[in-house]
């Protein structure tokens, strides 16, 4: 049985069992993440805003090409640009602004140009992360990808495709936006322990890889019992977590998605500051 817990989100370094966190930030004009106002290097490690929280507790931070523009513009507006410095920027660099490149180079960020046209910027970042992981005799990374949900539908589907393509290379992978998470559950048995400090309990099980012939759950408001799930028929959405742990048995791959809690108005919203 595969076990997934988001309890460590609350205190990522409180236990030796926590995973090695890596954050990838994509170029998404809708952002889908926030930086709190009045943030400081001392305070943002315990922020209730999921992007700030994960970024500050990550061992590796990577911006995918123009994702660095998003990070810089957002951080400048709350006077936190020196707090959010990516370790790497990678992509074909057709979107990275010269002023942003210059600033991060001065801060020590390693900028890597990859002109391979058979891979997208997320592919390039995941391959870089895997290379770095292979050079260390330590645990595999738990990868959190911000900016991967929302915006253009075709790009969103390509990001979900990366969950299928790279799932075996990392401990776990999760797409995150301001409102939702998405992770791949391969066919098998899974035990999920949610973190209701960050998640609302609203959830869904989506057969994006094709028909799931048998799907059984325990711990949801509307459990399923060896039912099939596919588009055009039954798809479990707007379900709700009722127990401390959820058990899922699926014959074929599905996407497990949860809703995230909205942070308070002290944080900057994408609606307030549109992408430049």
Backbone as CSV, one residue per row, in Angstrom:
resi,resn,N_x,N_y,N_z,CA_x,CA_y,CA_z,C_x,C_y,C_z
1,UNK,0.840,-1.201,0.000,0.000,0.000,0.000,0.876,1.252,0.000
2,UNK,0.559,2.182,-0.890,1.248,3.461,-0.931,0.603,4.427,0.068
3,UNK,1.439,5.122,0.833,0.923,6.066,1.828,1.345,7.479,1.472
4,UNK,0.396,8.397,1.530,0.648,9.807,1.262,0.088,10.608,2.423
5,UNK,0.920,11.462,2.973,0.485,12.331,4.059,0.930,13.753,3.777
6,UNK,0.043,14.704,4.003,0.413,16.117,3.895,0.541,16.751,5.279
7,UNK,0.614,15.925,6.319,0.766,16.455,7.668,2.068,17.239,7.822
8,UNK,3.114,16.811,7.118,4.400,17.489,7.265,4.367,18.905,6.690
9,UNK,3.318,19.251,5.938,3.217,20.619,5.440,3.226,21.626,6.589
10,UNK,2.666,21.241,7.731,2.576,22.168,8.861,3.937,22.440,9.479
11,UNK,4.756,21.404,9.616,6.088,21.541,10.204,7.061,20.678,9.405
12,UNK,7.499,21.171,8.254,8.316,20.334,7.355,9.603,19.824,7.966
13,UNK,10.155,20.485,8.995,11.437,20.066,9.546,11.325,19.592,10.993
14,UNK,10.114,19.211,11.386,9.930,18.785,12.776,10.278,17.327,12.996
15,UNK,10.450,16.571,11.909,10.698,15.134,12.024,11.716,14.701,10.983
16,UNK,12.519,13.698,11.331,13.492,13.180,10.381,12.818,12.439,9.219
17,UNK,11.528,12.156,9.372,10.817,11.422,8.330,10.269,12.331,7.237
18,UNK,10.426,13.639,7.388,9.899,14.529,6.362,10.700,14.365,5.076
19,UNK,10.048,14.553,3.924,10.768,14.392,2.651,11.639,15.594,2.336
20,UNK,12.522,15.419,1.378,13.299,16.540,0.855,12.406,17.282,-0.129
21,UNK,12.132,18.540,0.143,11.192,19.320,-0.647,11.925,20.045,-1.773
22,UNK,11.338,19.988,-2.959,11.807,20.775,-4.100,10.608,21.526,-4.666
23,UNK,10.812,22.796,-5.005,9.744,23.630,-5.551,10.130,24.079,-6.948
24,UNK,9.197,23.899,-7.884,9.356,24.406,-9.245,8.260,25.427,-9.491
25,UNK,8.638,26.592,-9.990,7.685,27.662,-10.272,7.604,27.873,-11.780
26,UNK,6.397,27.693,-12.339,6.201,27.823,-13.780,5.790,29.244,-14.159
27,UNK,5.892,29.523,-15.435,5.490,30.821,-15.976,4.004,30.773,-16.280
28,UNK,3.210,31.307,-15.372,1.753,31.275,-15.514,1.219,32.663,-15.221
29,UNK,0.572,33.283,-16.193,0.116,34.658,-16.018,-0.971,34.779,-14.952
30,UNK,-1.617,33.661,-14.600,-2.618,33.677,-13.543,-2.008,33.423,-12.170
31,UNK,-0.686,33.234,-12.129,0.068,33.012,-10.901,-0.439,31.781,-10.159
32,UNK,-1.547,31.877,-9.391,-2.045,30.747,-8.615,-1.282,30.549,-7.323
33,UNK,-0.583,31.587,-6.850,0.128,31.514,-5.579,0.329,32.940,-5.072
34,UNK,0.684,33.070,-3.807,0.780,34.385,-3.176,2.040,34.498,-2.334
35,UNK,2.451,35.728,-2.100,3.479,36.040,-1.110,2.849,37.013,-0.121
36,UNK,2.874,36.723,1.190,2.250,37.629,2.163,2.965,38.967,2.223
37,UNK,2.231,39.979,2.553,2.835,41.277,2.824,3.625,41.193,4.124
38,UNK,4.626,42.058,4.261,5.447,42.127,5.473,6.144,40.809,5.774
39,UNK,6.454,40.041,4.734,7.126,38.769,4.938,8.583,39.025,5.301
40,UNK,9.165,38.124,6.074,10.580,38.203,6.404,11.176,36.825,6.345
41,UNK,12.489,36.744,6.248,13.168,35.447,6.170,12.892,34.618,7.411
42,UNK,12.672,35.261,8.538,12.433,34.533,9.781,11.003,34.032,9.870
43,UNK,10.065,34.800,9.298,8.663,34.473,9.474,8.091,33.579,8.391
44,UNK,8.656,33.644,7.171,7.962,32.977,6.081,8.099,31.470,6.122
45,UNK,8.984,30.926,6.960,9.072,29.469,7.069,7.830,28.874,7.723
46,UNK,7.094,29.672,8.498,5.890,29.171,9.148,4.636,29.827,8.598
47,UNK,4.722,30.401,7.396,3.589,31.071,6.792,2.469,30.077,6.514
48,UNK,1.232,30.552,6.636,0.081,29.723,6.294,-0.214,29.779,4.802
49,UNK,0.516,30.594,4.057,0.353,30.649,2.616,1.231,29.557,2.023
50,UNK,0.629,28.669,1.245,1.285,27.425,0.876,2.540,27.648,0.028
51,UNK,2.522,28.613,-0.893,3.715,28.840,-1.713,4.879,29.323,-0.857
52,UNK,4.637,30.334,-0.065,5.676,30.891,0.802,6.215,29.818,1.745
53,UNK,5.324,29.011,2.273,5.681,27.964,3.233,6.578,26.913,2.587
54,UNK,6.188,26.432,1.413,6.949,25.390,0.747,8.275,25.917,0.205
55,UNK,8.254,27.115,-0.368,9.475,27.693,-0.925,10.541,27.818,0.159
56,UNK,10.154,28.318,1.311,11.133,28.585,2.373,11.661,27.317,3.012
57,UNK,10.931,26.213,2.874,11.370,24.951,3.459,11.941,23.987,2.427
58,UNK,12.119,24.461,1.199,12.622,23.606,0.118,14.142,23.537,0.137
59,UNK,14.675,22.365,-0.205,16.114,22.206,-0.386,16.562,22.701,-1.756
60,UNK,15.651,22.639,-2.742,15.954,23.115,-4.090,14.770,23.933,-4.589
61,UNK,15.061,25.107,-5.179,14.025,25.940,-5.780,14.435,26.252,-7.214
62,UNK,13.497,26.045,-8.138,13.776,26.223,-9.558,12.663,27.053,-10.189
63,UNK,13.032,28.053,-10.958,12.076,28.783,-11.782,12.209,28.304,-13.219
64,UNK,11.081,28.008,-13.826,11.073,27.603,-15.230,10.988,28.853,-16.090
65,UNK,12.112,29.272,-16.657,12.175,30.389,-17.594,11.424,31.606,-17.044
66,UNK,10.310,31.999,-17.678,9.572,33.188,-17.272,8.937,33.102,-15.902
67,UNK,8.961,31.934,-15.284,8.511,31.841,-13.898,9.333,32.748,-12.995
68,UNK,10.579,33.010,-13.397,11.431,33.926,-12.629,10.880,35.348,-12.690
69,UNK,10.304,35.746,-13.839,9.666,37.059,-13.928,8.514,37.165,-12.943
70,UNK,7.700,36.089,-12.875,6.565,36.071,-11.956,7.037,36.222,-10.517
71,UNK,8.055,35.466,-10.157,8.566,35.513,-8.787,9.108,36.904,-8.462
72,UNK,9.902,37.445,-9.354,10.518,38.755,-9.115,9.450,39.846,-8.997
73,UNK,8.501,39.878,-9.923,7.478,40.921,-9.901,6.619,40.834,-8.645
74,UNK,6.245,39.621,-8.282,5.419,39.449,-7.082,6.191,39.833,-5.834
75,UNK,7.457,39.423,-5.740,8.254,39.707,-4.545,8.562,41.202,-4.421
76,UNK,8.828,41.865,-5.538,9.126,43.297,-5.503,7.952,44.079,-4.936
77,UNK,6.740,43.671,-5.299,5.565,44.420,-4.856,5.355,44.369,-3.348
78,UNK,5.914,43.343,-2.705,5.809,43.274,-1.243,7.179,43.442,-0.587
79,UNK,8.129,43.999,-1.361,9.470,44.305,-0.874,10.147,43.071,-0.263
80,UNK,10.055,41.950,-0.979,10.625,40.695,-0.486,11.517,40.038,-1.533
81,UNK,12.007,40.814,-2.503,12.789,40.206,-3.591,14.050,39.522,-3.099
82,UNK,14.654,40.048,-2.021,15.888,39.433,-1.516,15.610,38.167,-0.712
83,UNK,14.352,37.932,-0.365,13.975,36.751,0.413,13.714,35.551,-0.482
84,UNK,13.242,35.792,-1.710,12.854,34.710,-2.609,13.839,34.653,-3.780
85,UNK,14.921,33.927,-3.564,15.966,33.779,-4.574,16.005,32.323,-5.033
86,UNK,15.693,32.042,-6.309,15.745,30.654,-6.775,17.186,30.153,-6.871
87,UNK,17.352,28.865,-6.637,18.680,28.268,-6.802,19.021,28.128,-8.282
88,UNK,18.002,27.818,-9.082,18.223,27.645,-10.518,17.102,28.333,-11.301
89,UNK,17.422,28.795,-12.499,16.454,29.164,-13.525,16.828,28.371,-14.761
90,UNK,15.859,27.632,-15.308,16.175,26.805,-16.478,15.044,26.870,-17.500
91,UNK,15.416,26.829,-18.771,14.471,26.826,-19.877,15.182,27.281,-21.132
92,UNK,14.400,27.540,-22.189,15.050,28.084,-23.386,15.335,29.575,-23.226
93,UNK,14.804,30.162,-22.144,15.073,31.547,-21.741,14.538,32.563,-22.744
94,UNK,13.506,32.175,-23.499,12.894,33.130,-24.423,11.956,34.086,-23.707
95,UNK,11.594,33.767,-22.450,10.673,34.615,-21.696,11.362,35.395,-20.576
96,UNK,12.525,34.967,-20.154,13.218,35.602,-19.025,13.647,37.024,-19.384
97,UNK,13.181,38.010,-18.607,13.537,39.400,-18.872,14.988,39.686,-18.489
98,UNK,15.673,40.556,-19.229,17.072,40.870,-18.907,17.266,41.428,-17.494
99,UNK,16.339,42.285,-17.031,16.504,42.854,-15.691,16.374,41.797,-14.611
100,UNK,15.484,40.828,-14.846,15.302,39.742,-13.881,16.515,38.818,-13.900
101,UNK,16.999,38.493,-15.087,18.190,37.651,-15.202,19.380,38.302,-14.503
102,UNK,19.570,39.582,-14.722,20.692,40.289,-14.113,20.591,40.285,-12.590
103,UNK,19.385,40.532,-12.079,19.220,40.582,-10.619,19.539,39.234,-9.985
104,UNK,18.976,38.159,-10.531,19.189,36.852,-9.915,20.621,36.355,-10.111
105,UNK,21.251,36.697,-11.223,22.662,36.347,-11.389,23.505,36.994,-10.299
106,UNK,23.200,38.236,-9.970,23.935,38.929,-8.913,23.690,38.296,-7.541
107,UNK,22.543,37.640,-7.387,22.216,36.988,-6.123,22.736,35.554,-6.039
108,UNK,23.386,35.072,-7.106,23.982,33.748,-7.073,23.163,32.643,-7.713
109,UNK,22.041,32.977,-8.328,21.226,31.972,-9.008,21.972,31.422,-10.226
110,UNK,21.928,30.111,-10.401,22.522,29.488,-11.589,21.484,29.470,-12.706
111,UNK,21.801,30.086,-13.818,20.875,30.190,-14.940,21.345,29.268,-16.055
112,UNK,20.443,28.361,-16.473,20.806,27.313,-17.418,19.902,27.403,-18.639
113,UNK,20.505,27.626,-19.802,19.734,27.654,-21.034,19.704,26.266,-21.666
114,UNK,18.513,25.829,-22.042,18.329,24.533,-22.691,17.426,24.769,-23.901
115,UNK,17.982,24.631,-25.089,17.259,24.954,-26.322,16.561,23.749,-26.941
116,UNK,16.520,22.631,-26.233,15.853,21.438,-26.748,14.375,21.746,-27.020
117,UNK,13.954,21.632,-28.274,12.581,21.936,-28.651,11.641,20.735,-28.507
118,UNK,12.179,19.593,-28.101,11.341,18.407,-27.900,10.906,18.268,-26.443
119,UNK,11.239,19.252,-25.611,10.808,19.241,-24.219,10.352,20.638,-23.835
120,UNK,9.390,20.712,-22.906,8.938,22.014,-22.445,9.733,22.427,-21.203
121,UNK,9.449,23.604,-20.685,10.251,24.115,-19.573,10.084,23.276,-18.308
122,UNK,8.899,22.710,-18.079,8.736,21.846,-16.908,9.564,20.580,-17.063
123,UNK,9.574,19.991,-18.257,10.450,18.837,-18.520,11.897,19.170,-18.170
124,UNK,12.355,20.313,-18.641,13.745,20.716,-18.418,14.049,20.838,-16.924
125,UNK,13.110,21.425,-16.177,13.325,21.593,-14.735,13.294,20.259,-13.998
126,UNK,12.388,19.377,-14.378,12.311,18.071,-13.735,13.556,17.240,-14.036
127,UNK,14.057,17.335,-15.253,15.288,16.611,-15.584,16.475,17.152,-14.796
128,UNK,16.542,18.467,-14.632,17.596,19.064,-13.812,17.504,18.578,-12.374
129,UNK,16.295,18.577,-11.836,16.107,18.138,-10.462,16.500,16.675,-10.291
130,UNK,16.153,15.847,-11.261,16.505,14.432,-11.193,18.018,14.249,-11.242
131,UNK,18.694,15.036,-12.067,20.159,14.965,-12.122,20.781,15.322,-10.782
132,UNK,20.278,16.358,-10.150,20.804,16.771,-8.843,20.500,15.724,-7.783
133,UNK,19.338,15.107,-7.891,18.966,14.062,-6.944,19.894,12.858,-7.050
134,UNK,20.295,12.531,-8.265,21.149,11.375,-8.500,22.554,11.567,-7.957
135,UNK,22.973,12.804,-7.768,24.339,13.063,-7.299,24.453,13.018,-5.780
136,UNK,23.343,12.842,-5.096,23.368,12.833,-3.632,22.832,11.503,-3.123
137,UNK,23.489,10.942,-2.117,23.030,9.690,-1.523,22.038,10.013,-0.413
138,UNK,20.880,10.482,-0.816,19.866,10.886,0.155,18.492,10.535,-0.399
139,UNK,17.459,10.905,0.334,16.098,10.597,-0.068,15.724,11.325,-1.360
140,UNK,14.771,10.746,-2.064,14.281,11.382,-3.273,13.454,12.619,-2.907
141,UNK,13.288,13.499,-3.872,12.581,14.751,-3.632,11.064,14.571,-3.666
142,UNK,10.391,15.333,-2.829,8.959,15.580,-2.963,8.839,16.886,-3.739
143,UNK,8.254,16.818,-4.930,8.285,17.940,-5.862,6.931,18.649,-5.867
144,UNK,6.966,19.950,-5.606,5.759,20.777,-5.625,5.879,21.766,-6.779
145,UNK,4.915,21.704,-7.688,4.959,22.494,-8.912,3.878,23.563,-8.836
146,UNK,4.301,24.815,-8.714,3.368,25.936,-8.618,3.197,26.575,-9.992
147,UNK,1.976,27.025,-10.254,1.663,27.613,-11.552,1.280,26.579,-12.586
148,UNK,1.111,25.340,-12.176,0.799,24.264,-13.111,-0.681,24.049,-13.339
149,UNK,-1.528,24.746,-12.577,-2.976,24.606,-12.719,-3.567,25.977,-13.024
150,UNK,-4.607,26.009,-13.854,-5.180,27.271,-14.270,-4.503,27.763,-15.533
151,UNK,-5.025,28.819,-16.111,-4.448,29.303,-17.351,-4.904,28.445,-18.525
152,UNK,-4.032,28.294,-19.517,-4.383,27.554,-20.719,-4.605,26.079,-20.428
153,UNK,-5.691,25.533,-20.989,-6.058,24.151,-20.718,-5.026,23.173,-21.268
154,UNK,-4.476,23.451,-22.464,-3.516,22.512,-23.043,-2.245,22.441,-22.198
155,UNK,-1.811,23.584,-21.651,-0.635,23.571,-20.787,-0.917,22.844,-19.485
156,UNK,-2.114,23.019,-18.969,-2.490,22.320,-17.739,-2.458,20.812,-17.946
157,UNK,-2.972,20.350,-19.100,-2.946,18.922,-19.400,-1.517,18.417,-19.581
158,UNK,-0.643,19.233,-20.159,0.749,18.833,-20.309,1.422,18.710,-18.943
159,UNK,1.068,19.589,-18.016,1.624,19.500,-16.663,1.154,18.228,-15.968
160,UNK,-0.113,17.873,-16.164,-0.613,16.616,-15.599,0.066,15.434,-16.271
161,UNK,0.340,15.549,-17.563,1.071,14.500,-18.268,2.433,14.261,-17.627
162,UNK,3.059,15.328,-17.124,4.359,15.180,-16.456,4.241,14.351,-15.174
163,UNK,3.103,14.379,-14.523,2.916,13.514,-13.358,3.030,12.051,-13.766
164,UNK,2.468,11.709,-14.919,2.553,10.338,-15.425,3.982,10.004,-15.860
165,UNK,4.642,10.941,-16.508,5.958,10.654,-17.092,7.067,10.556,-16.045
166,UNK,6.966,11.321,-14.971,8.088,11.427,-14.035,7.781,10.830,-12.659
167,UNK,6.643,10.185,-12.490,6.244,9.739,-11.146,7.256,8.786,-10.518
168,UNK,7.928,7.983,-11.323,8.852,6.982,-10.776,10.192,7.581,-10.358
169,UNK,10.447,8.818,-10.745,11.758,9.425,-10.469,11.825,10.112,-9.111
170,UNK,10.662,10.460,-8.524,10.654,11.240,-7.294,9.792,10.574,-6.235
171,UNK,9.971,10.986,-5.002,9.176,10.416,-3.905,7.699,10.716,-4.097
172,UNK,7.408,11.957,-4.456,6.037,12.337,-4.767,6.077,13.588,-5.632
173,UNK,4.966,13.827,-6.366,4.837,15.017,-7.189,3.441,15.581,-6.994
174,UNK,3.366,16.908,-6.908,2.075,17.538,-6.667,2.009,18.854,-7.424
175,UNK,0.967,19.005,-8.228,0.673,20.293,-8.858,-0.152,21.119,-7.882
176,UNK,0.202,22.397,-7.737,-0.485,23.244,-6.765,-0.836,24.581,-7.400
177,UNK,-2.063,25.023,-7.138,-2.461,26.383,-7.458,-2.972,27.018,-6.170
178,UNK,-3.494,28.226,-6.287,-4.027,28.893,-5.104,-5.181,28.117,-4.496
179,UNK,-5.920,27.365,-5.325,-7.159,26.750,-4.859,-7.136,25.235,-4.799
180,UNK,-6.150,24.582,-5.424,-6.265,23.130,-5.550,-4.916,22.446,-5.625
181,UNK,-4.916,21.149,-5.354,-3.755,20.292,-5.557,-4.160,19.138,-6.476
182,UNK,-3.180,18.552,-7.142,-3.431,17.375,-7.970,-2.214,16.476,-7.912
183,UNK,-2.442,15.188,-7.655,-1.352,14.213,-7.652,-1.849,12.918,-8.280
184,UNK,-0.922,12.163,-8.847,-1.244,10.921,-9.528,-1.231,9.752,-8.553
185,UNK,-2.280,8.922,-8.620,-2.313,7.653,-7.903,-2.311,6.536,-8.941
186,UNK,-1.211,5.802,-9.016,-1.173,4.660,-9.924,-2.114,3.576,-9.441
187,UNK,-2.402,2.611,-10.305,-3.264,1.516,-9.906,-2.715,0.791,-8.683
188,UNK,-3.566,0.551,-7.681,-3.125,-0.104,-6.453,-3.923,0.387,-5.268
189,UNK,-3.346,0.229,-4.068,-3.998,0.658,-2.825,-3.241,1.843,-2.244
190,UNK,-3.980,2.836,-1.754,-3.383,4.070,-1.280,-4.050,4.497,0.032
191,UNK,-3.232,4.953,0.967,-3.740,5.550,2.196,-3.333,7.012,2.207
192,UNK,-4.311,7.898,2.325,-4.054,9.335,2.242,-4.433,9.987,3.568
193,UNK,-3.486,10.724,4.138,-3.722,11.473,5.368,-3.692,12.961,5.031
194,UNK,-4.855,13.622,4.988,-4.883,15.031,4.597,-4.423,15.941,5.732
195,UNK,-4.133,17.172,5.377,-3.769,18.206,6.345,-4.836,19.291,6.271
196,UNK,-5.783,19.250,7.193,-6.912,20.166,7.130,-6.569,21.566,7.622
197,UNK,-5.312,21.779,7.976,-4.844,23.140,8.223,-4.687,23.885,6.898
198,UNK,-4.344,23.146,5.840,-4.162,23.733,4.516,-5.268,23.326,3.553
199,UNK,-5.829,22.128,3.715,-6.840,21.608,2.806,-8.222,21.710,3.441
200,UNK,-9.243,21.945,2.604,-10.600,22.136,3.133,-11.323,20.820,3.392
201,UNK,-10.891,19.752,2.750,-11.598,18.475,2.823,-12.352,18.154,1.549
202,UNK,-12.617,19.150,0.712,-13.248,18.901,-0.583,-12.236,18.206,-1.500
203,UNK,-12.691,17.178,-2.200,-11.746,16.368,-2.982,-12.420,15.763,-4.201
204,UNK,-11.613,15.177,-5.065,-12.125,14.489,-6.228,-11.158,13.412,-6.678
205,UNK,-11.669,12.439,-7.424,-10.862,11.355,-7.987,-11.179,11.299,-9.480
206,UNK,-10.199,11.674,-10.297,-10.458,11.917,-11.719,-9.715,10.893,-12.573
207,UNK,-10.418,10.148,-13.432,-9.765,9.130,-14.280,-9.190,9.745,-15.559
208,UNK,-8.185,10.606,-15.406,-7.649,11.326,-16.563,-6.840,10.430,-17.486
209,UNK,-6.325,9.319,-16.992,-5.521,8.443,-17.825,-6.328,7.449,-18.627
210,UNK,-7.646,7.534,-18.549,-8.515,6.566,-19.186,-9.426,5.943,-18.148
211,UNK,-10.189,4.957,-18.538,-11.160,4.340,-17.646,-10.483,3.674,-16.451
212,UNK,-11.012,3.922,-15.250,-10.629,3.159,-14.070,-11.698,2.091,-13.870
213,UNK,-11.330,0.841,-14.074,-12.319,-0.228,-14.121,-12.972,-0.493,-12.769
214,UNK,-12.175,-0.394,-11.691,-12.719,-0.599,-10.348,-12.140,0.451,-9.409
215,UNK,-13.028,1.142,-8.689,-12.614,2.192,-7.775,-13.389,2.038,-6.470
216,UNK,-12.635,1.868,-5.384,-13.228,1.704,-4.058,-12.586,2.702,-3.102
217,UNK,-13.416,3.347,-2.286,-12.888,4.314,-1.318,-13.479,4.055,0.062
218,UNK,-12.732,4.480,1.075,-13.217,4.501,2.453,-12.792,5.821,3.078
219,UNK,-13.721,6.483,3.771,-13.402,7.729,4.446,-13.921,8.975,3.766
220,UNK,-14.696,8.815,2.687,-15.285,9.957,2.000,-16.779,10.035,2.285
221,UNK,-17.338,11.203,2.070,-18.776,11.359,2.290,-19.573,10.482,1.334
222,UNK,-19.097,10.399,0.091,-19.742,9.531,-0.900,-18.717,8.504,-1.367
223,UNK,-18.621,7.407,-0.631,-17.661,6.364,-0.970,-18.103,5.591,-2.199
224,UNK,-17.118,5.017,-2.867,-17.383,4.165,-4.020,-17.020,2.731,-3.665
225,UNK,-17.719,1.777,-4.262,-17.497,0.365,-3.964,-17.361,-0.423,-5.260
226,UNK,-16.095,-0.589,-5.686,-15.766,-1.332,-6.904,-16.568,-0.836,-8.105
227,UNK,-16.719,0.469,-8.186,-17.425,1.066,-9.308,-16.426,1.499,-10.379
228,UNK,-16.874,1.508,-11.621,-16.016,2.003,-12.689,-16.159,3.516,-12.775
229,UNK,-15.100,4.149,-13.263,-15.105,5.609,-13.390,-14.442,5.985,-14.698
230,UNK,-15.152,6.774,-15.513,-14.582,7.282,-16.753,-15.435,8.449,-17.223
231,UNK,-14.829,9.256,-18.122,-15.569,10.387,-18.658,-16.722,9.895,-19.516
232,UNK,-17.862,10.562,-19.365,-19.087,10.122,-20.006,-19.945,9.295,-19.073
233,UNK,-19.351,8.860,-17.943,-20.095,8.113,-16.933,-19.758,8.691,-15.561
234,UNK,-19.509,7.855,-14.567,-19.274,8.320,-13.207,-17.879,8.912,-13.043
235,UNK,-17.799,10.141,-12.515,-16.552,10.764,-12.099,-16.819,11.393,-10.732
236,UNK,-15.998,11.040,-9.743,-16.212,11.519,-8.378,-15.584,12.896,-8.207
237,UNK,-16.417,13.934,-8.183,-15.962,15.301,-7.929,-16.787,15.895,-6.792
238,UNK,-16.295,16.982,-6.199,-16.986,17.657,-5.086,-17.335,16.676,-3.980
239,UNK,-16.459,15.693,-3.771,-16.617,14.776,-2.651,-16.036,15.443,-1.407
240,UNK,-16.081,14.746,-0.262,-15.608,15.378,0.973,-14.982,14.344,1.894
241,UNK,-13.832,14.708,2.463,-13.114,13.828,3.383,-13.815,13.821,4.734
242,UNK,-14.172,12.631,5.211,-14.905,12.506,6.475,-14.086,11.854,7.576
243,UNK,-12.953,11.239,7.246,-12.129,10.546,8.228,-10.708,11.118,8.223
244,UNK,-9.931,10.769,9.239,-8.551,11.244,9.316,-7.695,10.663,8.206
245,UNK,-8.090,9.494,7.711,-7.375,8.850,6.611,-8.372,8.373,5.568
246,UNK,-7.972,8.477,4.326,-8.797,8.018,3.210,-8.094,6.842,2.548
247,UNK,-8.823,5.783,2.306,-8.289,4.619,1.598,-8.870,4.596,0.189
248,UNK,-8.002,4.405,-0.787,-8.424,4.336,-2.182,-7.797,3.100,-2.812
249,UNK,-8.626,2.285,-3.429,-8.159,1.139,-4.206,-8.637,1.342,-5.637
250,UNK,-7.693,1.495,-6.542,-8.032,1.790,-7.934,-7.292,0.832,-8.856
251,UNK,-8.008,0.293,-9.800,-7.405,-0.673,-10.726,-6.499,0.009,-11.741
252,UNK,-6.740,1.289,-11.992,-6.012,2.032,-13.019,-5.693,3.429,-12.493
253,UNK,-4.768,4.139,-13.134,-4.353,5.446,-12.619,-5.496,6.454,-12.537
254,UNK,-5.468,7.271,-11.482,-6.424,8.362,-11.297,-5.668,9.567,-10.731
255,UNK,-6.276,10.726,-10.837,-5.758,11.936,-10.215,-6.547,12.207,-8.942
256,UNK,-5.826,12.329,-7.829,-6.425,12.715,-6.544,-6.261,14.224,-6.397
257,UNK,-7.357,14.927,-6.214,-7.306,16.381,-6.123,-8.009,16.855,-4.863
258,UNK,-7.447,17.892,-4.229,-8.055,18.470,-3.031,-8.125,19.986,-3.175
259,UNK,-9.065,20.569,-2.456,-9.194,22.026,-2.428,-8.338,22.585,-1.301
260,UNK,-7.674,23.729,-1.563,-6.867,24.388,-0.550,-7.653,25.526,0.098
261,UNK,-7.329,25.789,1.353,-7.957,26.908,2.050,-7.444,28.225,1.479
262,UNK,-8.314,29.188,1.386,-7.949,30.512,0.901,-7.363,31.303,2.059
263,UNK,-6.208,31.926,1.825,-5.581,32.715,2.876,-6.300,34.042,3.021
264,UNK,-5.985,34.768,4.114,-6.719,35.999,4.420,-6.299,37.142,3.496
265,UNK,-6.973,38.263,3.637,-6.773,39.392,2.736,-5.463,40.115,2.973
266,UNK,-4.696,39.700,3.982,-3.383,40.311,4.198,-2.392,39.879,3.142
267,UNK,-2.743,38.849,2.374,-1.867,38.399,1.298,-2.274,39.035,-0.003
268,UNK,-1.337,39.128,-0.892,-1.553,39.744,-2.189,-2.259,38.753,-3.095
269,UNK,-3.246,39.188,-3.827,-3.976,38.291,-4.716,-3.612,38.553,-6.163
270,UNK,-3.782,37.530,-6.987,-3.487,37.685,-8.412,-4.435,38.693,-9.048
271,UNK,-5.673,38.790,-8.517,-6.619,39.734,-9.069,-6.178,41.175,-8.822
272,UNK,-5.496,41.398,-7.686,-5.047,42.740,-7.349,-3.921,43.184,-8.258
273,UNK,-3.004,42.251,-8.561,-1.849,42.586,-9.383,-1.790,41.655,-10.585
274,UNK,-2.360,42.054,-11.725,-2.298,41.193,-12.902,-0.863,41.033,-13.381
275,UNK,-0.660,39.966,-14.140,0.661,39.657,-14.681,1.136,40.758,-15.621
276,UNK,2.433,41.052,-15.523,3.033,42.058,-16.408,3.871,41.341,-17.462
